[in-house]
Amino acid sequence: MSRNLKLIIALLVVATISAYVVLVVIPTQLAERSYEAARTLGEDFKKAFHFTPEITVNNTVVLNQQTPVLELAVLSQNFEHRYAWTNTWLNSTKQIFITGTFEAKAGFDLHQKFSIALKEDQAMITLAEPTILSVESQGDITYRDENGIWNWINMDDRSRATNAFIKDARTYATHAAFVKDAKDQMEQRLREVLKPYANKVVITYSITNPLNSPK
């Protein structure tokens, strides 16, 4: 076999090995490192939020969404609420003034999809808009009654006034800044958790029922 032929064969072997390394070995290693990073990110999410979102790497699902809890409360806010219930009969008005403290919880419904897509140095997050998850009385409701001249307050009035008071507190919580504060806090926490995995974090919100319906 001539020297030139041996050289050509040697060059072909080297080129084949190099191509295999470039086209197969390196992408495989990069993919394995990306998948391992995604699994580590899933563990970090589980520690921080007690659930795992769907995580994809270069359009491949690495982890499916796992939600042992159905709601993620990001913000818990106590607030004092006041309400005046009135009833007029034959020009005689009775009133019940009610005051009490409530705890509002704002966060995310995990029935909705929560996903993270990792591509190159970017993380794309998709989740539902935050909402008021619950508004609960703290059991310190106080009443001040004002009877009309012949229109007096009875127990049925007290019950109707209490129901109206609780409903009004829920309406207040829905329109207060609690949801916005929860959204800001969540975005900050998401960026902190994703800092080791991506240089850029893009957060988008899917369209859900626009009416916040606290429990």
N, CA and C atoms as a LAMMPS dump frame, in Angstrom:
ITEM: TIMESTEP
0
ITEM: NUMBER OF ATOMS
645
ITEM: BOX BOUNDS ff ff ff
-5.0000000000000000e+02 5.0000000000000000e+02
-5.0000000000000000e+02 5.0000000000000000e+02
-5.0000000000000000e+02 5.0000000000000000e+02
ITEM: ATOMS id mol type element x y z
1 1 1 N 0.858 -1.195 0
2 1 2 C 0 0 0
3 1 3 C 0.895 1.246 0
4 2 1 N 0.593 2.185 -0.895
5 2 2 C 1.443 3.371 -1.028
6 2 3 C 1.276 4.302 0.169
7 3 1 N 2.282 5.128 0.348
8 3 2 C 2.233 6.078 1.45
9 3 3 C 1.057 7.042 1.299
10 4 1 N 0.771 7.504 0.082
11 4 2 C -0.33 8.453 -0.138
12 4 3 C -1.677 7.831 0.227
13 5 1 N -1.845 6.544 -0.125
14 5 2 C -3.091 5.868 0.188
15 5 3 C -3.268 5.718 1.695
16 6 1 N -2.172 5.37 2.387
17 6 2 C -2.231 5.263 3.848
18 6 3 C -2.606 6.608 4.47
19 7 1 N -2.037 7.667 3.912
20 7 2 C -2.319 9.006 4.442
21 7 3 C -3.787 9.362 4.251
22 8 1 N -4.306 9.016 3.05
23 8 2 C -5.715 9.318 2.778
24 8 3 C -6.616 8.543 3.73
25 9 1 N -6.318 7.264 3.941
26 9 2 C -7.114 6.442 4.854
27 9 3 C -7.054 7.014 6.262
28 10 1 N -5.842 7.408 6.692
29 10 2 C -5.676 7.97 8.035
30 10 3 C -6.486 9.246 8.182
31 11 1 N -6.478 10.081 7.141
32 11 2 C -7.237 11.331 7.189
33 11 3 C -8.736 11.059 7.242
34 12 1 N -9.186 10.05 6.483
35 12 2 C -10.6 9.696 6.502
36 12 3 C -11.03 9.191 7.873
37 13 1 N -10.159 8.389 8.508
38 13 2 C -10.466 7.884 9.845
39 13 3 C -10.565 9.028 10.836
40 14 1 N -9.587 9.941 10.782
41 14 2 C -9.595 11.099 11.688
42 14 3 C -10.835 11.959 11.453
43 15 1 N -11.19 12.175 10.168
44 15 2 C -12.363 12.987 9.853
45 15 3 C -13.638 12.327 10.362
46 16 1 N -13.71 10.997 10.206
47 16 2 C -14.897 10.277 10.683
48 16 3 C -15.025 10.371 12.19
49 17 1 N -13.918 10.178 12.899
50 17 2 C -13.936 10.28 14.364
51 17 3 C -14.312 11.692 14.8
52 18 1 N -13.717 12.674 14.114
53 18 2 C -14.01 14.067 14.47
54 18 3 C -15.48 14.387 14.248
55 19 1 N -16.002 13.926 13.12
56 19 2 C -17.418 14.17 12.832
57 19 3 C -18.308 13.503 13.868
58 20 1 N -17.955 12.284 14.263
59 20 2 C -18.733 11.571 15.279
60 20 3 C -18.725 12.329 16.603
61 21 1 N -17.545 12.846 16.973
62 21 2 C -17.428 13.6 18.226
63 21 3 C -18.263 14.871 18.157
64 22 1 N -18.144 15.577 17.006
65 22 2 C -18.844 16.86 16.876
66 22 3 C -20.355 16.671 16.754
67 23 1 N -20.771 15.679 15.969
68 23 2 C -22.185 15.518 15.665
69 23 3 C -22.932 14.631 16.643
70 24 1 N -22.228 13.759 17.352
71 24 2 C -22.904 12.802 18.23
72 24 3 C -22.49 12.959 19.683
73 25 1 N -21.202 12.864 19.952
74 25 2 C -20.738 12.848 21.342
75 25 3 C -21.021 14.166 22.045
76 26 1 N -20.585 15.288 21.426
77 26 2 C -20.75 16.596 22.077
78 26 3 C -22.222 16.951 22.259
79 27 1 N -23.087 16.834 21.21
80 27 2 C -24.518 17.11 21.438
81 27 3 C -25.132 16.222 22.506
82 28 1 N -24.72 14.952 22.54
83 28 2 C -25.255 14.048 23.562
84 28 3 C -24.857 14.501 24.949
85 29 1 N -23.591 14.882 25.102
86 29 2 C -23.127 15.362 26.407
87 29 3 C -23.831 16.65 26.805
88 30 1 N -24.003 17.546 25.812
89 30 2 C -24.704 18.799 26.11
90 30 3 C -26.147 18.522 26.502
91 31 1 N -26.782 17.597 25.795
92 31 2 C -28.166 17.259 26.112
93 31 3 C -28.265 16.658 27.505
94 32 1 N -27.338 15.764 27.826
95 32 2 C -27.363 15.14 29.149
96 32 3 C -27.19 16.18 30.24
97 33 1 N -26.264 17.13 30.002
98 33 2 C -26.075 18.19 31.002
99 33 3 C -27.326 19.055 31.114
100 34 1 N -27.982 19.335 29.961
101 34 2 C -29.204 20.145 29.986
102 34 3 C -30.32 19.415 30.73
103 35 1 N -30.473 18.125 30.481
104 35 2 C -31.512 17.356 31.148
105 35 3 C -31.247 17.26 32.642
106 36 1 N -29.967 17.096 32.992
107 36 2 C -29.627 17.032 34.418
108 36 3 C -29.914 18.369 35.09
109 37 1 N -29.608 19.465 34.366
110 37 2 C -29.919 20.79 34.916
111 37 3 C -31.422 20.95 35.105
112 38 1 N -32.21 20.43 34.152
113 38 2 C -33.661 20.52 34.276
114 38 3 C -34.158 19.732 35.48
115 39 1 N -33.597 18.558 35.694
116 39 2 C -34.005 17.758 36.851
117 39 3 C -33.621 18.458 38.154
118 40 1 N -32.445 19.066 38.157
119 40 2 C -32.025 19.822 39.348
120 40 3 C -32.947 21.015 39.574
121 41 1 N -33.327 21.69 38.475
122 41 2 C -34.266 22.809 38.576
123 41 3 C -35.596 22.334 39.155
124 42 1 N -36.039 21.149 38.728
125 42 2 C -37.274 20.592 39.276
126 42 3 C -37.192 20.388 40.774
127 43 1 N -36.041 19.911 41.246
128 43 2 C -35.854 19.734 42.691
129 43 3 C -35.836 21.074 43.413
130 44 1 N -35.196 22.077 42.795
131 44 2 C -35.167 23.416 43.398
132 44 3 C -36.582 23.993 43.497
133 45 1 N -37.381 23.78 42.46
134 45 2 C -38.765 24.258 42.482
135 45 3 C -39.557 23.553 43.575
136 46 1 N -39.341 22.269 43.699
137 46 2 C -40.072 21.499 44.703
138 46 3 C -39.749 22.003 46.108
139 47 1 N -38.491 22.343 46.334
140 47 2 C -38.09 22.864 47.645
141 47 3 C -38.673 24.255 47.888
142 48 1 N -38.696 25.075 46.849
143 48 2 C -39.134 26.465 47.01
144 48 3 C -40.646 26.609 47.035
145 49 1 N -41.357 25.812 46.204
146 49 2 C -42.799 26.02 46.03
147 49 3 C -43.646 24.789 46.351
148 50 1 N -42.985 23.665 46.66
149 50 2 C -43.695 22.42 47.014
150 50 3 C -44.477 21.832 45.844
151 51 1 N -44.048 22.115 44.634
152 51 2 C -44.599 21.448 43.454
153 51 3 C -43.564 21.542 42.337
154 52 1 N -43.737 20.736 41.293
155 52 2 C -42.811 20.722 40.164
156 52 3 C -43.557 21.106 38.894
157 53 1 N -43.118 22.149 38.181
158 53 2 C -43.774 22.519 36.923
159 53 3 C -43.331 21.594 35.793
160 54 1 N -44.003 21.703 34.663
161 54 2 C -43.517 21.01 33.468
162 54 3 C -42.263 21.726 32.976
163 55 1 N -41.209 20.974 32.727
164 55 2 C -39.949 21.556 32.273
165 55 3 C -39.56 20.91 30.949
166 56 1 N -39.317 21.746 29.954
167 56 2 C -38.871 21.253 28.654
168 56 3 C -37.494 21.823 28.344
169 57 1 N -36.682 21.014 27.66
170 57 2 C -35.36 21.438 27.208
171 57 3 C -35.302 21.248 25.699
172 58 1 N -35.146 22.356 24.968
173 58 2 C -35.114 22.301 23.506
174 58 3 C -36.31 21.515 22.955
175 59 1 N -37.493 21.867 23.459
176 59 2 C -38.772 21.298 23.005
177 59 3 C -39 19.847 23.419
178 60 1 N -38.147 19.31 24.286
179 60 2 C -38.326 17.949 24.802
180 60 3 C -38.762 18.018 26.258
181 61 1 N -39.884 17.397 26.602
182 61 2 C -40.363 17.407 27.978
183 61 3 C -39.466 16.515 28.828
184 62 1 N -38.827 17.12 29.815
185 62 2 C -37.941 16.373 30.716
186 62 3 C -38.682 15.987 31.986
187 63 1 N -39.498 16.927 32.512
188 63 2 C -40.276 16.665 33.723
189 63 3 C -41.725 17.073 33.481
190 64 1 N -42.64 16.236 33.89
191 64 2 C -44.055 16.578 33.831
192 64 3 C -44.452 17.347 35.085
193 65 1 N -45.516 18.122 34.982
194 65 2 C -46.003 18.889 36.123
195 65 3 C -46.534 17.952 37.201
196 66 1 N -46.068 18.174 38.432
197 66 2 C -46.505 17.381 39.578
198 66 3 C -47.017 18.345 40.642
199 67 1 N -48.301 18.233 40.975
200 67 2 C -48.917 19.19 41.885
201 67 3 C -49.618 18.463 43.025
202 68 1 N -48.88 18.111 44.089
203 68 2 C -49.523 17.496 45.255
204 68 3 C -50.482 18.446 45.956
205 69 1 N -50.271 19.763 45.764
206 69 2 C -51.216 20.764 46.272
207 69 3 C -51.922 21.376 45.073
208 70 1 N -53.155 21.833 45.272
209 70 2 C -53.948 22.351 44.167
210 70 3 C -53.865 23.866 44.039
211 71 1 N -53.361 24.516 45.087
212 71 2 C -53.237 25.965 45.053
213 71 3 C -51.901 26.371 45.649
214 72 1 N -51.325 27.41 45.101
215 72 2 C -50.059 27.945 45.596
216 72 3 C -50.31 29.358 46.11
217 73 1 N -50.385 29.491 47.436
218 73 2 C -50.593 30.803 48.053
219 73 3 C -49.247 31.512 48.177
220 74 1 N -49.126 32.651 47.523
221 74 2 C -47.877 33.409 47.534
222 74 3 C -47.924 34.515 48.579
223 75 1 N -49.109 35.066 48.806
224 75 2 C -49.247 36.202 49.723
225 75 3 C -50.421 35.967 50.662
226 76 1 N -50.202 36.233 51.939
227 76 2 C -51.26 36.182 52.943
228 76 3 C -51.338 37.551 53.6
229 77 1 N -52.512 38.165 53.541
230 77 2 C -52.661 39.548 54.004
231 77 3 C -53.87 39.684 54.925
232 78 1 N -53.656 40.198 56.129
233 78 2 C -54.761 40.507 57.032
234 78 3 C -55.233 41.94 56.78
235 79 1 N -56.544 42.145 56.863
236 79 2 C -57.073 43.498 56.702
237 79 3 C -58.338 43.648 57.539
238 80 1 N -58.535 44.861 58.051
239 80 2 C -59.75 45.167 58.806
240 80 3 C -60.808 45.679 57.841
241 81 1 N -62.034 45.206 58.028
242 81 2 C -63.112 45.617 57.114
243 81 3 C -64.284 46.159 57.922
244 82 1 N -64.907 47.191 57.387
245 82 2 C -66.079 47.811 58.015
246 82 3 C -67.237 47.816 57.024
247 83 1 N -68.437 47.655 57.578
248 83 2 C -69.614 47.586 56.698
249 83 3 C -70.835 48.089 57.462
250 84 1 N -71.718 48.78 56.749
251 84 2 C -72.956 49.276 57.347
252 84 3 C -74.137 48.672 56.598
253 85 1 N -74.936 47.893 57.315
254 85 2 C -76.145 47.297 56.742
255 85 3 C -77.335 48.142 57.169
256 86 1 N -78.222 48.464 56.239
257 86 2 C -79.377 49.311 56.556
258 86 3 C -80.665 48.689 56.004
259 87 1 N -81.749 49.005 56.673
260 87 2 C -83.08 48.576 56.217
261 87 3 C -84.076 49.649 56.63
262 88 1 N -84.919 50.031 55.668
263 88 2 C -85.924 51.074 55.936
264 88 3 C -87.308 50.51 55.715
265 89 1 N -88.172 50.745 56.693
266 89 2 C -89.57 50.302 56.606
267 89 3 C -90.466 51.4 57.166
268 90 1 N -91.396 51.879 56.332
269 90 2 C -92.292 52.968 56.711
270 90 3 C -91.518 54.172 57.244
271 91 1 N -90.475 54.544 56.464
272 91 2 C -89.623 55.702 56.789
273 91 3 C -88.847 55.556 58.093
274 92 1 N -88.79 54.337 58.629
275 92 2 C -88.008 54.088 59.843
276 92 3 C -86.814 53.21 59.453
277 93 1 N -85.616 53.71 59.689
278 93 2 C -84.394 53.024 59.242
279 93 3 C -83.642 52.415 60.423
280 94 1 N -83.278 51.161 60.27
281 94 2 C -82.413 50.488 61.257
282 94 3 C -81.081 50.168 60.584
283 95 1 N -80.017 50.218 61.38
284 95 2 C -78.673 50.001 60.837
285 95 3 C -77.869 49.07 61.746
286 96 1 N -77.011 48.28 61.12
287 96 2 C -76.05 47.463 61.856
288 96 3 C -74.666 47.79 61.306
289 97 1 N -73.799 48.293 62.164
290 97 2 C -72.422 48.612 61.774
291 97 3 C -71.524 47.444 62.207
292 98 1 N -70.794 46.879 61.258
293 98 2 C -70.007 45.682 61.516
294 98 3 C -68.536 45.942 61.23
295 99 1 N -67.688 45.428 62.112
296 99 2 C -66.238 45.533 61.944
297 99 3 C -65.626 44.166 62.218
298 100 1 N -64.602 43.815 61.441
299 100 2 C -63.922 42.546 61.67
300 100 3 C -62.657 42.439 60.84
301 101 1 N -61.814 41.465 61.189
302 101 2 C -60.546 41.243 60.49
303 101 3 C -60.642 39.993 59.62
304 102 1 N -60.071 40.076 58.44
305 102 2 C -60.055 38.956 57.498
306 102 3 C -58.618 38.641 57.086
307 103 1 N -58.407 37.403 56.674
308 103 2 C -57.146 37.002 56.051
309 103 3 C -57.419 36.642 54.601
310 104 1 N -56.77 37.365 53.693
311 104 2 C -56.897 37.077 52.266
312 104 3 C -55.63 36.379 51.788
313 105 1 N -55.812 35.315 51.012
314 105 2 C -54.675 34.607 50.418
315 105 3 C -54.75 34.752 48.909
316 106 1 N -53.657 35.243 48.334
317 106 2 C -53.568 35.42 46.886
318 106 3 C -52.484 34.502 46.335
319 107 1 N -52.74 33.939 45.158
320 107 2 C -51.755 33.034 44.587
321 107 3 C -52.236 32.442 43.283
322 108 1 N -51.918 31.156 43.07
323 108 2 C -52.114 30.552 41.759
324 108 3 C -52.885 29.237 41.867
325 109 1 N -53.78 29.042 40.917
326 109 2 C -54.537 27.808 40.805
327 109 3 C -53.695 26.808 40.013
328 110 1 N -53.239 25.736 40.665
329 110 2 C -52.348 24.776 40.014
330 110 3 C -53.101 23.74 39.188
331 111 1 N -54.44 23.894 39.078
332 111 2 C -55.149 23.125 38.067
333 111 3 C -54.729 23.604 36.678
334 112 1 N -54.305 24.859 36.606
335 112 2 C -53.847 25.434 35.346
336 112 3 C -52.401 25.013 35.085
337 113 1 N -52.034 24.992 33.807
338 113 2 C -50.693 24.558 33.431
339 113 3 C -49.639 25.558 33.89
340 114 1 N -48.56 25.025 34.429
341 114 2 C -47.409 25.811 34.863
342 114 3 C -46.187 25.158 34.231
343 115 1 N -45.56 25.842 33.267
344 115 2 C -44.47 25.206 32.525
345 115 3 C -43.266 26.121 32.414
346 116 1 N -42.085 25.487 32.269
347 116 2 C -40.826 26.193 32.05
348 116 3 C -40.137 25.555 30.852
349 117 1 N -39.799 26.367 29.863
350 117 2 C -39.073 25.888 28.684
351 117 3 C -37.667 26.48 28.702
352 118 1 N -36.668 25.603 28.754
353 118 2 C -35.269 26.027 28.749
354 118 3 C -34.715 25.88 27.338
355 119 1 N -34.159 26.957 26.816
356 119 2 C -33.541 26.915 25.495
357 119 3 C -32.369 27.872 25.484
358 120 1 N -31.186 27.292 25.235
359 120 2 C -29.944 28.05 25.29
360 120 3 C -29.821 28.698 26.666
361 121 1 N -29.751 30.023 26.737
362 121 2 C -29.592 30.687 28.037
363 121 3 C -30.873 31.375 28.476
364 122 1 N -32.011 30.925 27.935
365 122 2 C -33.286 31.584 28.223
366 122 3 C -34.277 30.61 28.835
367 123 1 N -35.059 31.101 29.792
368 123 2 C -36.13 30.318 30.411
369 123 3 C -37.454 31.01 30.125
370 124 1 N -38.372 30.277 29.481
371 124 2 C -39.704 30.789 29.172
372 124 3 C -40.695 30.15 30.14
373 125 1 N -41.353 30.978 30.974
374 125 2 C -42.303 30.48 31.963
375 125 3 C -43.716 30.847 31.539
376 126 1 N -44.607 29.868 31.607
377 126 2 C -46.021 30.116 31.313
378 126 3 C -46.853 29.637 32.495
379 127 1 N -47.706 30.499 33.028
380 127 2 C -48.555 30.156 34.157
381 127 3 C -49.824 30.993 34.112
382 128 1 N -50.8 30.586 34.904
383 128 2 C -52.068 31.312 34.956
384 128 3 C -51.907 32.603 35.745
385 129 1 N -52.793 33.549 35.481
386 129 2 C -52.808 34.79 36.254
387 129 3 C -53.102 34.471 37.724
388 130 1 N -52.497 35.2 38.653
389 130 2 C -52.821 34.98 40.071
390 130 3 C -54.246 35.425 40.376
391 131 1 N -54.76 34.961 41.488
392 131 2 C -56.129 35.274 41.875
393 131 3 C -56.237 35.266 43.397
394 132 1 N -57.371 35.711 43.905
395 132 2 C -57.657 35.575 45.33
396 132 3 C -58.113 34.139 45.576
397 133 1 N -57.371 33.413 46.394
398 133 2 C -57.691 32.008 46.65
399 133 3 C -58.727 31.854 47.759
400 134 1 N -58.657 32.7 48.786
401 134 2 C -59.604 32.603 49.891
402 134 3 C -59.627 33.903 50.675
403 135 1 N -60.757 34.152 51.312
404 135 2 C -60.914 35.277 52.243
405 135 3 C -61.645 34.723 53.458
406 136 1 N -60.985 34.704 54.613
407 136 2 C -61.553 34.068 55.798
408 136 3 C -61.61 35.043 56.972
409 137 1 N -62.746 35.03 57.663
410 137 2 C -62.894 35.855 58.86
411 137 3 C -61.997 35.327 59.971
412 138 1 N -61.435 36.246 60.747
413 138 2 C -60.577 35.865 61.868
414 138 3 C -61.354 35.735 63.176
415 139 1 N -62.679 35.794 63.1
416 139 2 C -63.519 35.527 64.268
417 139 3 C -63.647 36.661 65.257
418 140 1 N -63.312 37.874 64.848
419 140 2 C -63.388 39.01 65.777
420 140 3 C -64.45 40.024 65.341
421 141 1 N -65.534 39.538 64.778
422 141 2 C -66.583 40.428 64.272
423 141 3 C -67.312 41.114 65.432
424 142 1 N -67.472 42.413 65.324
425 142 2 C -68.214 43.185 66.325
426 142 3 C -69.36 43.932 65.636
427 143 1 N -70.417 44.173 66.42
428 143 2 C -71.63 44.788 65.869
429 143 3 C -72.007 46.022 66.708
430 144 1 N -72.558 47.016 66.027
431 144 2 C -73.176 48.15 66.72
432 144 3 C -74.53 48.393 66.067
433 145 1 N -75.58 48.238 66.854
434 145 2 C -76.941 48.319 66.308
435 145 3 C -77.538 49.703 66.548
436 146 1 N -78.31 50.152 65.575
437 146 2 C -79.105 51.378 65.712
438 146 3 C -80.516 51.066 65.221
439 147 1 N -81.462 50.962 66.165
440 147 2 C -82.846 50.656 65.817
441 147 3 C -83.553 51.884 65.252
442 148 1 N -84.522 51.619 64.382
443 148 2 C -85.402 52.689 63.942
444 148 3 C -86.464 52.942 65.012
445 149 1 N -87.301 53.953 64.77
446 149 2 C -88.314 54.296 65.772
447 149 3 C -89.257 53.12 66.002
448 150 1 N -89.734 52.499 64.93
449 150 2 C -90.574 51.299 65.068
450 150 3 C -90.052 50.121 64.222
451 151 1 N -88.864 50.318 63.64
452 151 2 C -88.236 49.274 62.813
453 151 3 C -87.025 48.742 63.578
454 152 1 N -87.251 47.703 64.384
455 152 2 C -86.211 47.225 65.284
456 152 3 C -85.437 46.048 64.679
457 153 1 N -84.178 45.949 65.119
458 153 2 C -83.284 44.892 64.629
459 153 3 C -83.63 43.565 65.3
460 154 1 N -83.672 42.492 64.5
461 154 2 C -83.896 41.149 65.033
462 154 3 C -82.775 40.212 64.586
463 155 1 N -82.857 38.94 64.955
464 155 2 C -81.795 37.981 64.653
465 155 3 C -81.662 37.736 63.15
466 156 1 N -82.774 37.764 62.428
467 156 2 C -82.691 37.599 60.976
468 156 3 C -81.916 38.753 60.338
469 157 1 N -82.108 39.944 60.87
470 157 2 C -81.35 41.094 60.379
471 157 3 C -79.852 40.89 60.618
472 158 1 N -79.525 40.404 61.804
473 158 2 C -78.115 40.177 62.14
474 158 3 C -77.487 39.163 61.176
475 159 1 N -78.226 38.115 60.852
476 159 2 C -77.722 37.1 59.934
477 159 3 C -77.532 37.666 58.526
478 160 1 N -78.519 38.41 58.047
479 160 2 C -78.41 39.006 56.713
480 160 3 C -77.265 40.019 56.666
481 161 1 N -77.116 40.787 57.711
482 161 2 C -76.046 41.782 57.762
483 161 3 C -74.671 41.114 57.757
484 162 1 N -74.545 40.003 58.488
485 162 2 C -73.261 39.291 58.542
486 162 3 C -72.899 38.727 57.177
487 163 1 N -73.872 38.129 56.491
488 163 2 C -73.611 37.588 55.158
489 163 3 C -73.196 38.687 54.179
490 164 1 N -73.863 39.819 54.256
491 164 2 C -73.522 40.94 53.38
492 164 3 C -72.134 41.483 53.696
493 165 1 N -71.803 41.506 54.978
494 165 2 C -70.487 41.97 55.429
495 165 3 C -69.379 41.083 54.861
496 166 1 N -69.541 39.775 54.944
497 166 2 C -68.529 38.839 54.445
498 166 3 C -68.396 38.946 52.927
499 167 1 N -69.515 39.053 52.243
500 167 2 C -69.486 39.194 50.781
501 167 3 C -68.777 40.479 50.377
502 168 1 N -69.031 41.547 51.108
503 168 2 C -68.394 42.827 50.795
504 168 3 C -66.892 42.768 51.055
505 169 1 N -66.467 42.036 52.082
506 169 2 C -65.036 41.877 52.372
507 169 3 C -64.34 41.126 51.24
508 170 1 N -65.004 40.112 50.71
509 170 2 C -64.429 39.364 49.589
510 170 3 C -64.304 40.238 48.34
511 171 1 N -65.322 41.056 48.112
512 171 2 C -65.26 41.973 46.968
513 171 3 C -64.108 42.953 47.136
514 172 1 N -63.939 43.45 48.354
515 172 2 C -62.833 44.372 48.619
516 172 3 C -61.489 43.704 48.337
517 173 1 N -61.303 42.471 48.814
518 173 2 C -60.037 41.768 48.627
519 173 3 C -59.732 41.555 47.147
520 174 1 N -60.784 41.274 46.377
521 174 2 C -60.601 41.034 44.943
522 174 3 C -60.087 42.265 44.226
523 175 1 N -60.522 43.446 44.668
524 175 2 C -60.146 44.683 43.987
525 175 3 C -58.997 45.411 44.673
526 176 1 N -58.492 44.871 45.764
527 176 2 C -57.347 45.486 46.433
528 176 3 C -56.059 45.118 45.688
529 177 1 N -54.919 45.509 46.239
530 177 2 C -53.629 45.28 45.571
531 177 3 C -53.05 43.903 45.881
532 178 1 N -53.815 43.037 46.545
533 178 2 C -53.261 41.75 46.973
534 178 3 C -52.804 40.9 45.787
535 179 1 N -53.608 40.862 44.724
536 179 2 C -53.266 40.043 43.562
537 179 3 C -51.999 40.568 42.885
538 180 1 N -51.904 41.881 42.727
539 180 2 C -50.715 42.476 42.112
540 180 3 C -49.482 42.196 42.964
541 181 1 N -49.618 42.312 44.286
542 181 2 C -48.483 42.044 45.17
543 181 3 C -48.043 40.585 45.061
544 182 1 N -49.016 39.676 44.97
545 182 2 C -48.688 38.257 44.818
546 182 3 C -47.957 38.011 43.501
547 183 1 N -48.394 38.681 42.459
548 183 2 C -47.754 38.542 41.147
549 183 3 C -46.312 39.04 41.193
550 184 1 N -46.088 40.189 41.812
551 184 2 C -44.739 40.748 41.915
552 184 3 C -43.831 39.831 42.732
553 185 1 N -44.346 39.313 43.851
554 185 2 C -43.543 38.423 44.683
555 185 3 C -43.203 37.129 43.951
556 186 1 N -44.176 36.573 43.212
557 186 2 C -43.935 35.335 42.483
558 186 3 C -42.872 35.53 41.414
559 187 1 N -42.955 36.619 40.67
560 187 2 C -41.976 36.872 39.621
561 187 3 C -40.574 37.023 40.208
562 188 1 N -40.47 37.676 41.357
563 188 2 C -39.175 37.826 42.006
564 188 3 C -38.611 36.474 42.434
565 189 1 N -39.457 35.626 43.026
566 189 2 C -39.009 34.306 43.467
567 189 3 C -38.639 33.415 42.291
568 190 1 N -39.4 33.517 41.198
569 190 2 C -39.086 32.725 40.014
570 190 3 C -37.72 33.087 39.458
571 191 1 N -37.435 34.364 39.396
572 191 2 C -36.133 34.793 38.862
573 191 3 C -34.988 34.359 39.777
574 192 1 N -35.213 34.349 41.073
575 192 2 C -34.18 33.888 41.998
576 192 3 C -33.894 32.402 41.811
577 193 1 N -34.963 31.596 41.69
578 193 2 C -34.784 30.154 41.525
579 193 3 C -34.107 29.834 40.192
580 194 1 N -34.431 30.597 39.144
581 194 2 C -33.918 30.303 37.806
582 194 3 C -32.57 30.951 37.506
583 195 1 N -32.07 31.752 38.413
584 195 2 C -30.819 32.461 38.18
585 195 3 C -29.665 31.527 37.802
586 196 1 N -29.503 30.346 38.441
587 196 2 C -28.388 29.47 38.059
588 196 3 C -28.581 28.775 36.705
589 197 1 N -29.791 28.851 36.124
590 197 2 C -30.087 28.058 34.937
591 197 3 C -30.273 28.881 33.667
592 198 1 N -30.517 30.167 33.799
593 198 2 C -30.782 30.992 32.616
594 198 3 C -30.387 32.43 32.883
595 199 1 N -29.862 33.076 31.843
596 199 2 C -29.496 34.483 31.967
597 199 3 C -30.701 35.399 31.761
598 200 1 N -31.694 34.884 31.039
599 200 2 C -32.889 35.678 30.76
600 200 3 C -34.125 34.867 31.109
601 201 1 N -35.042 35.474 31.846
602 201 2 C -36.293 34.821 32.245
603 201 3 C -37.459 35.616 31.672
604 202 1 N -38.296 34.946 30.89
605 202 2 C -39.472 35.58 30.286
606 202 3 C -40.718 34.919 30.873
607 203 1 N -41.598 35.719 31.462
608 203 2 C -42.794 35.193 32.129
609 203 3 C -44.026 35.655 31.362
610 204 1 N -44.858 34.696 30.953
611 204 2 C -46.114 35.016 30.284
612 204 3 C -47.256 34.356 31.045
613 205 1 N -48.419 34.985 30.98
614 205 2 C -49.591 34.513 31.724
615 205 3 C -50.674 34.067 30.747
616 206 1 N -51.186 32.866 30.99
617 206 2 C -52.267 32.363 30.158
618 206 3 C -53.573 33.015 30.577
619 207 1 N -54.522 33.054 29.664
620 207 2 C -55.809 33.7 29.92
621 207 3 C -56.702 32.739 30.686
622 208 1 N -57.182 33.185 31.835
623 208 2 C -58.109 32.393 32.636
624 208 3 C -59.36 33.209 32.889
625 209 1 N -60.247 32.673 33.722
626 209 2 C -61.46 33.401 34.069
627 209 3 C -61.101 34.739 34.68
628 210 1 N -61.519 35.858 34.09
629 210 2 C -61.124 37.167 34.601
630 210 3 C -61.735 37.496 35.946
631 211 1 N -62.737 36.759 36.378
632 211 2 C -63.385 37.049 37.657
633 211 3 C -62.714 36.262 38.757
634 212 1 N -62.126 36.952 39.711
635 212 2 C -61.547 36.277 40.864
636 212 3 C -62.668 35.87 41.797
637 213 1 N -62.751 34.607 42.115
638 213 2 C -63.85 34.105 42.93
639 213 3 C -63.31 33.489 44.218
640 214 1 N -63.045 34.302 45.251
641 214 2 C -62.503 33.766 46.486
642 214 3 C -63.467 32.829 47.151
643 215 1 N -62.911 31.897 47.915
644 215 2 C -63.732 30.909 48.622
645 215 3 C -64.161 31.433 49.969
